[in-house]
Amino acid sequence: MGISERKEREREDMQRLILNAARALFLENGFEKTSIRAIADVIEYSPATIYLYFKDKNEIFYELHEQAFLALEEEFKGVFLIRDPFAQLVELGHLYTKWAVENPGLYDLCFLMEAPMEALACRQESWKKGKGAFDLLKNVIQRCIEAGYFKAHDLDTTALTVWSYIHGLVTIYLKKRMDVFEEERDMERISESYALFVRMLRDGL
C-alpha cells in the first residue's frame, strides 16, 4: 500500500470513528447534547481534530442522515420480492412504518430534523437520498396505474399524498401525539388507520 492510499484509509477510519461516536451520542442524548466537544471526548481527540474532517456539526449529521437512508433502503428490499404492484405499495407502507417505529432517532434524522438539510443547502446540492426514496414510491404507484388500480392522476401529487399520510401517521406516534386517545393501544390504532387508508386508496384513486 502506497503512502496516499494509507493516508486515505486513515482518513476514512477517523471519519468512521467520529460518525460512530456522533450517532451513539445522538441516539442516547438527542441532537442538542451531541456537540463537537462531546464527540471529541468520546473518541479522545481534541475538538480541533474533528474540524479537520467535518466542517461543522450539521455536516456530521448530514453524513449520519446519508447512512440512515442506506439502512432504510435495505429495509425496502423486501418490496421487490412482490409481483403485484398494489401489494408492493401496501408493503412499502408497512416497511416504512416498521422502520420508523424501530428507529425513531434515525427517522427523525431523515425526515424531521433541519440539520442535514441545512448542510445540504450549504453544499448547493439536491436531496439525492430523499429523491431516491420518493422515486421508488413513484415507480410503484406508476405500476399501480398501469395495472389498472388507479386512474392516471398526476404521479408526483399521488406519491406526495401517499407519503404524506404515512409520514403523518408515524410522526403523530413518534412525537407522542397519540396521547389524545384514552386507551393505550397505539400500534393497534396505527394498523387500523393504515388498513383504512389502504381501502381508501383501492376504492378512491
Secondary structure as UniProt FT lines:
FT   HELIX           3..29
FT   TURN            32..33
FT   HELIX           36..43
FT   HELIX           47..50
FT   TURN            51..53
FT   HELIX           57..76
FT   HELIX           77..81
FT   HELIX           85..102
FT   HELIX           104..111
FT   HELIX           115..123
FT   HELIX           128..146
FT   TURN            147..148
FT   HELIX           155..174
FT   TURN            175..176
FT   HELIX           177..180
FT   HELIX           186..204
//
